[in-house]
Amino acid sequence: MNQNRVILITGGSRSGKSRLALEKMAAYPRKLFLATAVATDEEMKERIAQHQKDRGAGFVTVEEPIHLADTLRREAARADAILVDCLTFWLNNLFYASGAGVPRLSSASLREIEDFLTVLEERPVSLILVTNEINMGVVPSEGLTRRFVDEQGRLNQEVARRADEVILMVAGIPQTLKRSRLAPSVPAMTGGLVSP
């Protein structure tokens, strides 16, 4: 039986998600950090630099903003665990990957998401995944933001469904929401819609 685990850590901005993920990675001798953020402005460059400083030595770092599944499969052989930080930036990158002028999830982006979800089921390596819980406030007034929030919520649900453990970070305090592997036969969402 495959002993690799999938842990999802979610929460708001600056809630302690990345810190907890780094703490969980300490248990693994061969660590790989898969960064999905793209430095688009000075603040983002500073944020990335701080994350690099926080993780210190002992990590191999790979940057991949789009092709997450292929990278996880390729890098699994040289790590005991891979920390992906973060799924929200990855989804944002997929929204802008089409180059069509209007941010949206293209058919290629949707295939990337499906392939990533398949990797979670394959479990080629233990994974610690960081994401943001961005849909706990009012419904955004702008259409693109609503679409992004909706898709982030759907992605988080699909990842959580496949994860062995799901942790919600609130003010630096981890709240365990789930701790056990669901059977692979759990039905997926249909049509990307979730009943309330």
C-alpha positions in Angstrom: 0.0 0.0 0.0 1.2 3.5 -0.9 2.3 5.2 2.4 2.6 8.7 0.8 0.3 11.3 2.3 -1.4 14.4 1.1 -1.8 17.2 3.6 -3.7 20.4 2.7 -3.2 23.5 4.7 -5.6 26.3 4.1 -6.4 29.7 5.7 -6.4 33.4 5.2 -3.5 35.6 4.2 -0.7 35.6 6.9 -2.6 33.0 9.0 0.5 30.8 9.5 0.0 28.4 6.6 3.5 28.4 5.2 5.1 28.3 8.7 3.0 25.2 9.6 3.9 23.6 6.2 7.6 24.1 6.9 7.2 22.6 10.4 5.5 19.5 8.9 8.3 19.2 6.3 10.9 18.9 9.1 10.0 15.2 9.4 11.3 14.4 5.9 15.0 14.1 5.2 14.8 14.9 1.5 12.7 18.1 1.0 11.6 19.8 -2.1 9.9 23.2 -2.2 7.7 23.7 -5.3 7.1 27.5 -5.7 4.2 28.6 -7.9 4.4 32.4 -7.4 5.6 34.7 -10.1 7.3 37.9 -9.0 5.1 40.5 -10.8 6.0 43.5 -8.6 8.3 44.7 -5.9 6.0 43.6 -3.0 5.8 40.1 -4.5 9.6 40.0 -4.9 9.9 40.8 -1.2 7.4 38.2 -0.2 9.2 35.5 -2.2 12.5 36.5 -0.7 11.0 36.3 2.8 9.7 32.8 2.0 13.1 31.7 0.8 14.7 33.1 4.0 12.1 31.4 6.2 12.7 27.9 4.7 16.5 28.2 5.0 18.8 25.4 4.0 17.8 21.8 3.5 15.3 22.4 0.7 15.7 21.9 -3.0 13.6 24.6 -4.7 11.9 24.2 -8.0 9.8 27.1 -9.5 6.9 26.1 -11.7 3.9 28.4 -12.2 1.8 26.3 -14.6 2.7 22.6 -15.1 2.3 21.4 -11.5 1.4 17.7 -12.2 4.3 17.1 -14.6 6.7 18.7 -12.2 5.5 16.7 -9.2 5.8 13.4 -11.2 9.3 14.4 -12.4 10.6 15.6 -9.0 9.1 12.8 -6.9 12.1 10.5 -7.2 14.5 13.0 -5.5 12.3 13.9 -2.5 10.6 12.2 0.4 8.1 15.1 0.4 7.2 18.1 -1.7 5.8 21.3 -0.3 3.7 23.2 -2.9 3.2 26.8 -2.0 0.7 27.8 -3.1 -2.3 26.5 -5.0 -3.9 30.0 -5.1 -1.0 31.5 -7.0 -1.0 28.5 -9.3 -4.7 28.9 -10.1 -4.1 32.6 -10.7 -1.3 31.7 -13.1 -3.7 29.3 -14.9 -6.3 32.1 -15.2 -3.8 34.3 -17.1 -2.0 31.5 -19.0 -4.4 31.6 -22.0 -3.0 35.0 -23.2 -6.5 35.7 -24.6 -6.7 39.1 -23.0 -9.5 38.1 -20.7 -8.3 36.0 -17.7 -10.2 32.7 -17.7 -9.6 29.0 -17.3 -8.9 27.7 -20.8 -9.3 24.1 -21.8 -5.5 23.7 -21.4 -5.8 25.1 -17.8 -8.6 22.8 -17.0 -6.5 19.9 -18.2 -3.7 21.0 -15.9 -6.1 21.0 -12.9 -7.5 17.6 -13.8 -3.9 16.2 -14.2 -2.9 17.7 -10.8 -6.0 16.0 -9.1 -4.9 12.7 -10.7 -1.4 13.1 -9.2 -3.0 13.5 -5.8 -4.7 10.2 -6.3 -1.5 8.5 -7.6 0.6 9.9 -4.6 4.0 9.5 -6.2 5.5 11.3 -3.1 4.1 12.8 0.2 2.7 16.2 -0.5 2.1 19.2 1.7 -0.1 21.7 -0.2 -0.7 25.3 0.8 -3.8 27.2 -0.4 -5.8 30.2 0.6 -9.4 30.2 1.9 -10.5 33.3 0.0 -14.2 32.7 -0.1 -15.3 33.4 3.5 -16.4 37.0 3.0 -19.1 38.8 0.9 -19.6 37.8 -2.7 -17.3 40.1 -4.8 -19.0 42.7 -6.9 -16.6 42.3 -9.9 -17.2 39.4 -12.3 -13.6 38.2 -12.7 -13.1 38.2 -9.0 -16.3 36.2 -8.5 -15.1 33.7 -11.0 -11.7 33.4 -9.4 -13.2 33.0 -5.9 -15.6 30.3 -7.2 -12.9 28.4 -8.9 -10.6 28.6 -5.9 -13.4 27.2 -3.7 -14.0 24.4 -6.2 -10.3 23.6 -6.4 -9.9 23.6 -2.6 -12.9 21.2 -2.2 -11.5 18.8 -4.8 -8.0 18.8 -3.2 -9.5 18.4 0.3 -11.6 15.5 -0.9 -8.4 13.7 -1.9 -6.3 14.7 1.1 -5.5 12.6 4.1 -5.4 15.6 6.3 -6.9 19.1 6.0 -5.8 21.9 8.4 -7.4 25.3 8.6 -5.1 28.0 10.0 -6.8 30.7 12.0 -4.6 33.4 13.6 -1.6 31.0 13.7 -3.6 28.2 15.3 -4.1 25.0 13.3 -7.6 23.5 13.3 -7.7 20.0 12.0 -10.7 19.5 9.8 -9.9 16.0 8.4 -7.5 13.3 9.3 -7.8 10.2 7.3 -7.7 9.1 3.6 -11.0 9.0 1.9 -11.7 6.0 -0.3 -11.0 6.7 -4.0 -14.6 5.8 -4.8 -15.9 9.1 -3.3 -17.8 10.7 -6.2 -16.4 13.9 -7.7 -18.4 17.1 -8.1 -20.5 17.1 -11.2 -20.3 20.0 -13.6 -18.0 21.9 -11.2 -21.0 22.8 -9.1 -21.3 22.1 -5.4 -24.6 22.0 -3.5 -24.6 24.3 -0.5 
